[in-house]
Amino acid sequence: MWAIDEKVKKPATFLGVGGHKIFRDLIYNTRAFFRADHIFYKEHNLYDFPQKNIKLRLSNYLFALLLKIPKIRKLVNQEARQRMIEPLQKVLED
C-alpha cells in the first residue's frame, strides 16, 4: 500500500538506460536534423555528458543554419529519403 500511496516507480533497467544513452548521443550528433528532439533534450536536461567537441558543435550549427533555407532543406530531405531506401533496394534486388 505504501508503494501505491507514494507512487513509487521501478528503477531503470539496463535496456532503459542503454536506450536513453543511444538516443541521447544520436540526437546530439544529428541535432541539425532532429531539431525538435534536440530542443526537448536540452530543455529537460537529458544531455548528461560534456559537450566540448568544438568541431562537431560548429558543423552542426552551420548545417542547422543551412537547413533553415527552404530550397536546401527540400534537397536534403529528398536526398535523405533516397539514402534511407538504398540498402533496402539492394536487399530486394538480391
Protein Blocks (a to p, Z undefined) as FASTA:
>chain_A
ZZmmnopacdddfklmmmmmmmmmmmmmmmmmmmmlmmmmmmnopaccdcfbfklmmmmm
mmmmmmmpmklmmmmmmmmmmmmmmmmmmmmmZZ
